[in-house]
Amino acid sequence: SMVIETMTYQFKGDTLILQKVKGRSPCDNETIGKYRIAIKDKKLLITLIGDDCEARAQAWPMDSLIQID
């Protein structure tokens, strides 16, 4: 396996903020992505708020992620 991208992240309330540090994606290091995070019925929902890096925005799954017991 290989690391495709290294990013910094922070949470502000229910918002996940991502910024590239280094990696192979076409995103530049100034572009910030914002995503809303919610957990409901053991499902992680990630909703795009805004991201000028289209490659990063498209990398997230469209469906929720499900916890497996």
N, CA and C atoms as an extended XYZ file, in Angstrom:
207
Properties=species:S:1:pos:R:3:atomname:S:1:resname:S:1:resid:I:1 pbc="F F F"
N         0.841       -1.186        0.000 N   SER     1
C         0.000        0.000        0.000 CA  SER     1
C         0.881        1.242        0.000 C   SER     1
N         0.305        2.346       -0.463 N   MET     2
C         1.047        3.602       -0.488 CA  MET     2
C         0.173        4.748       -0.004 C   MET     2
N         0.816        5.757        0.520 N   VAL     3
C         0.111        6.956        0.957 CA  VAL     3
C        -0.123        7.827       -0.270 C   VAL     3
N        -1.376        8.132       -0.541 N   ILE     4
C        -1.716        8.972       -1.686 CA  ILE     4
C        -1.665       10.444       -1.300 C   ILE     4
N        -2.068       10.734       -0.080 N   GLU     5
C        -2.117       12.121        0.336 CA  GLU     5
C        -1.942       12.218        1.846 C   GLU     5
N        -1.198       13.210        2.286 N   THR     6
C        -1.086       13.545        3.701 CA  THR     6
C        -1.797       14.872        3.891 C   THR     6
N        -2.710       14.928        4.870 N   MET     7
C        -3.494       16.137        5.100 CA  MET     7
C        -3.514       16.481        6.576 C   MET     7
N        -3.713       17.745        6.867 N   THR     8
C        -4.047       18.155        8.222 CA  THR     8
C        -5.563       18.154        8.312 C   THR     8
N        -6.063       18.010        9.522 N   TYR     9
C        -7.513       18.077        9.701 CA  TYR     9
C        -7.816       18.750       11.020 C   TYR     9
N        -9.006       19.302       11.094 N   GLN    10
C        -9.512       19.838       12.350 CA  GLN    10
C       -11.026       19.734       12.336 C   GLN    10
N       -11.592       19.701       13.509 N   PHE    11
C       -13.038       19.690       13.644 CA  PHE    11
C       -13.485       21.002       14.263 C   PHE    11
N       -14.530       21.555       13.701 N   LYS    12
C       -15.217       22.704       14.287 CA  LYS    12
C       -16.681       22.312       14.342 C   LYS    12
N       -17.129       21.925       15.529 N   GLY    13
C       -18.492       21.416       15.666 CA  GLY    13
C       -18.629       20.138       14.867 C   GLY    13
N       -19.581       20.110       13.945 N   ASP    14
C       -19.799       18.922       13.112 CA  ASP    14
C       -19.113       19.039       11.744 C   ASP    14
N       -18.175       19.993       11.626 N   THR    15
C       -17.490       20.222       10.355 CA  THR    15
C       -16.049       19.712       10.414 C   THR    15
N       -15.696       18.873        9.438 N   LEU    16
C       -14.342       18.378        9.257 CA  LEU    16
C       -13.671       19.259        8.210 C   LEU    16
N       -12.511       19.825        8.547 N   ILE    17
C       -11.777       20.707        7.639 CA  ILE    17
C       -10.469       20.019        7.265 C   ILE    17
N       -10.223       19.853        5.964 N   LEU    18
C        -9.050       19.156        5.458 CA  LEU    18
C        -8.194       20.090        4.617 C   LEU    18
N        -6.865       19.923        4.718 N   GLN    19
C        -5.940       20.676        3.878 CA  GLN    19
C        -4.743       19.787        3.565 C   GLN    19
N        -4.395       19.709        2.300 N   LYS    20
C        -3.274       18.885        1.836 CA  LYS    20
C        -1.951       19.427        2.361 C   LYS    20
N        -1.084       18.498        2.782 N   VAL    21
C         0.282       18.832        3.163 CA  VAL    21
C         1.227       18.392        2.043 C   VAL    21
N         1.043       17.148        1.592 N   LYS    22
C         1.828       16.622        0.470 CA  LYS    22
C         1.100       15.423       -0.105 C   LYS    22
N         1.468       15.038       -1.312 N   GLY    23
C         0.861       13.868       -1.923 CA  GLY    23
C         0.731       13.989       -3.419 C   GLY    23
N         0.049       13.013       -4.004 N   ARG    24
C        -0.037       12.881       -5.453 CA  ARG    24
C        -1.282       13.480       -6.088 C   ARG    24
N        -2.215       13.942       -5.300 N   SER    25
C        -3.451       14.468       -5.888 CA  SER    25
C        -3.177       15.805       -6.578 C   SER    25
N        -4.086       16.234       -7.454 N   PRO    26
C        -3.924       17.525       -8.112 CA  PRO    26
C        -4.274       18.710       -7.207 C   PRO    26
N        -4.694       18.454       -5.972 N   CYS    27
C        -5.015       19.541       -5.045 CA  CYS    27
C        -3.750       20.316       -4.707 C   CYS    27
N        -3.880       21.640       -4.575 N   ASP    28
C        -2.721       22.393       -4.104 CA  ASP    28
C        -2.767       22.452       -2.577 C   ASP    28
N        -1.698       22.934       -1.986 N   ASN    29
C        -1.597       22.939       -0.527 CA  ASN    29
C        -2.391       24.069        0.134 C   ASN    29
N        -2.979       24.936       -0.652 N   GLU    30
C        -3.770       26.045       -0.115 CA  GLU    30
C        -5.263       25.728       -0.067 C   GLU    30
N        -5.689       24.736       -0.832 N   THR    31
C        -7.111       24.420       -0.960 CA  THR    31
C        -7.624       23.726        0.292 C   THR    31
N        -8.738       24.189        0.795 N   ILE    32
C        -9.351       23.628        1.996 CA  ILE    32
C       -10.677       22.976        1.616 C   ILE    32
N       -10.918       21.806        2.194 N   GLY    33
C       -12.189       21.116        2.004 CA  GLY    33
C       -12.964       21.097        3.304 C   GLY    33
N       -14.267       21.316        3.222 N   LYS    34
C       -15.130       21.285        4.404 CA  LYS    34
C       -16.239       20.264        4.188 C   LYS    34
N       -16.413       19.412        5.199 N   TYR    35
C       -17.375       18.321        5.138 CA  TYR    35
C       -18.136       18.244        6.451 C   TYR    35
N       -19.434       18.005        6.372 N   ARG    36
C       -20.258       17.825        7.567 CA  ARG    36
C       -20.229       16.342        7.934 C   ARG    36
N       -20.008       16.070        9.208 N   ILE    37
C       -19.916       14.710        9.719 CA  ILE    37
C       -21.101       14.464       10.646 C   ILE    37
N       -21.772       13.331       10.478 N   ALA    38
C       -22.872       12.952       11.367 CA  ALA    38
C       -22.866       11.436       11.527 C   ALA    38
N       -23.260       10.988       12.698 N   ILE    39
C       -23.414        9.558       12.954 CA  ILE    39
C       -24.869        9.330       13.320 C   ILE    39
N       -25.503        8.416       12.586 N   LYS    40
C       -26.910        8.117       12.821 CA  LYS    40
C       -27.135        6.639       12.559 C   LYS    40
N       -27.726        5.956       13.522 N   ASP    41
C       -28.023        4.530       13.388 CA  ASP    41
C       -26.781        3.729       12.993 C   ASP    41
N       -25.654        3.993       13.687 N   LYS    42
C       -24.375        3.304       13.438 CA  LYS    42
C       -23.839        3.530       12.026 C   LYS    42
N       -24.226        4.652       11.403 N   LYS    43
C       -23.745        4.997       10.066 CA  LYS    43
C       -23.033        6.346       10.128 C   LYS    43
N       -21.869        6.414        9.506 N   LEU    44
C       -21.125        7.667        9.405 CA  LEU    44
C       -21.506        8.335        8.095 C   LEU    44
N       -22.042        9.524        8.183 N   LEU    45
C       -22.456       10.279        7.006 CA  LEU    45
C       -21.478       11.429        6.788 C   LEU    45
N       -20.918       11.531        5.602 N   ILE    46
C       -19.985       12.594        5.252 CA  ILE    46
C       -20.610       13.376        4.104 C   ILE    46
N       -20.913       14.644        4.352 N   THR    47
C       -21.588       15.472        3.360 CA  THR    47
C       -20.690       16.645        2.973 C   THR    47
N       -20.490       16.828        1.697 N   LEU    48
C       -19.677       17.931        1.198 CA  LEU    48
C       -20.338       19.267        1.511 C   LEU    48
N       -19.595       20.149        2.149 N   ILE    49
C       -20.024       21.532        2.344 CA  ILE    49
C       -19.422       22.374        1.222 C   ILE    49
N       -18.113       22.194        0.999 N   GLY    50
C       -17.431       22.911       -0.069 CA  GLY    50
C       -15.983       22.483       -0.161 C   GLY    50
N       -15.487       22.300       -1.366 N   ASP    51
C       -14.093       21.905       -1.582 CA  ASP    51
C       -13.707       22.299       -2.998 C   ASP    51
N       -12.723       23.181       -3.123 N   ASP    52
C       -12.269       23.610       -4.437 CA  ASP    52
C       -11.415       22.560       -5.135 C   ASP    52
N       -11.015       21.511       -4.418 N   CYS    53
C       -10.277       20.413       -5.032 CA  CYS    53
C       -11.271       19.322       -5.408 C   CYS    53
N       -11.618       19.287       -6.672 N   GLU    54
C       -12.621       18.335       -7.148 CA  GLU    54
C       -12.200       16.883       -6.917 C   GLU    54
N       -10.912       16.588       -7.066 N   ALA    55
C       -10.425       15.214       -6.873 CA  ALA    55
C       -10.668       14.742       -5.448 C   ALA    55
N       -10.425       15.590       -4.462 N   ARG    56
C       -10.658       15.215       -3.061 CA  ARG    56
C       -12.150       15.081       -2.798 C   ARG    56
N       -12.936       16.006       -3.315 N   ALA    57
C       -14.382       15.964       -3.104 CA  ALA    57
C       -14.986       14.689       -3.674 C   ALA    57
N       -14.480       14.226       -4.807 N   GLN    58
C       -15.014       13.010       -5.434 CA  GLN    58
C       -14.488       11.735       -4.790 C   GLN    58
N       -13.452       11.832       -3.956 N   ALA    59
C       -12.865       10.642       -3.333 CA  ALA    59
C       -13.715       10.087       -2.189 C   ALA    59
N       -14.575       10.910       -1.619 N   TRP    60
C       -15.407       10.439       -0.507 CA  TRP    60
C       -16.534        9.553       -1.025 C   TRP    60
N       -16.909        8.529       -0.257 N   PRO    61
C       -18.006        7.644       -0.694 CA  PRO    61
C       -19.332        8.393       -0.716 C   PRO    61
N       -20.169        8.045       -1.683 N   MET    62
C       -21.493        8.662       -1.791 CA  MET    62
C       -22.423        8.123       -0.714 C   MET    62
N       -22.269        6.846       -0.375 N   ASP    63
C       -23.107        6.220        0.641 CA  ASP    63
C       -22.471        6.378        2.022 C   ASP    63
N       -23.276        6.195        3.050 N   SER    64
C       -22.740        6.274        4.400 CA  SER    64
C       -21.859        5.063        4.679 C   SER    64
N       -20.952        5.227        5.629 N   LEU    65
C       -20.099        4.134        6.069 CA  LEU    65
C       -20.785        3.464        7.253 C   LEU    65
N       -20.805        2.156        7.270 N   ILE    66
C       -21.565        1.404        8.259 CA  ILE    66
C       -20.619        0.727        9.253 C   ILE    66
N       -20.943        0.847       10.525 N   GLN    67
C       -20.162        0.171       11.561 CA  GLN    67
C       -20.460       -1.319       11.525 C   GLN    67
N       -19.416       -2.119       11.522 N   ILE    68
C       -19.586       -3.572       11.545 CA  ILE    68
C       -19.222       -4.049       12.945 C   ILE    68
N       -20.153       -4.745       13.560 N   ASP    69
C       -19.919       -5.245       14.929 CA  ASP    69
C       -19.099       -6.516       14.917 C   ASP    69
